[in-house]
Amino acid sequence: EEQVKKDIEVSNKVLKERLALPILTFQRPAWDTFPGAEHTFATDVLMPDGKTLQIASTHLLGQKFAKSFNIQYKDETGKEHYVWQTCYGPGIWRIMAAIIGVHGDNKGLIFPPPVAPVNVVIVPIQKSKTENGNEKLMEKAKEIKKKLEETYTVEIDLSSKTPGYKYSYWELKGVPLRIEIGEKELANGTVTIARRDTKERVNVNENEILSKVKELNEMIIQNLKVTAESKQKSKIKDAETKEEVLDILDNVKGYARANFHSIETDGKECADTLQYESKGGKVRGILADKNENPFGKKVCVVCGKPAKHVVYIARQY
């Protein structure tokens, strides 16, 4: 049980705090538990189309697999015992799909800095056609790249395209930060740094570039996190009737938070009814890190029996 808690903490630390994904971790209902496990805890992300995507899961296996496969250990007295086991699986490509779907916009990808293939792109901007001026810009771009690439992955755009084209190209790729160096910046000993997430631009002295890039990266993560969590929060609505659940799934396109009489095996019939009538709405489970008590009339949205749990219902991939 302690290991399962650690697994959930790892998911929160990586997925929520570093990748800025608006995750919810649920204890799955008994009928949706990993075969052979005592309990399953799964981390979901609500995608823009209103469907939920499971991107990680951890399972309390108890001793069932140990007994089936005779996996034992000896204690300090030499007595044999069956081991207790867990099983933790982050879905790497599902996580990538969530990053693309949750953070992207109409201009393309927006990568959180910790997983961006390119962290910084440097775009030299030459207005005059003098070879000497161009050479100095290139030297400065290479100097800045060398300074940054000890910590970050950096590219210099040396193509012959216009600055506007270059900006759009790297925005499409989701590069978190763009450094612009023109003849004005070269003369003043500064650069302009543009953020991919907010499009904000700031003028920075050359000797402050490294510290500013670090600061802006953290600001980007926090902004993506707040924005994504706010969007998800707006998609979680309470439902006290089956009709309200269906309306939330169809029109709000998010989570219906509802009273449910049980997530043990005796609740499966209600879950099946709900899934059939809603054309795919599944009981995702109860929140793993928060004990929520039934609200309102405190009866199951399907059968009307006294509710034991508050569950989250959504369509899924």
Secondary structure, DSSP 8 states (H G I E B T S, - for coil): -HHHHHHHHHHIIIIIIIT---EEEEE--GGGS-TT-SEEEEEEEE-TTS-EEEEEEEEEEETHHHHHHT-EEE-TTS-EEE--EEEEEE-HHHHHHHHHHHH-BTTB----GGG-S-SEEEEEE--S--HHHHHHHHHHHHHHHHHHTTTS-EEE---SS-HHHHHHHHHHTT-SEEEEEEHHHHHHTEEEEEETTT--EEEEEGGGHHHHHHHHHHHHHHHHHHHHHHHHHTTEEEESSHHHHHHIIIII-SEEEEEES-SSGGGHHHHHHHHHHTTS-EEEEEESS------TT-B-TTT--B--EEEEEE-B-
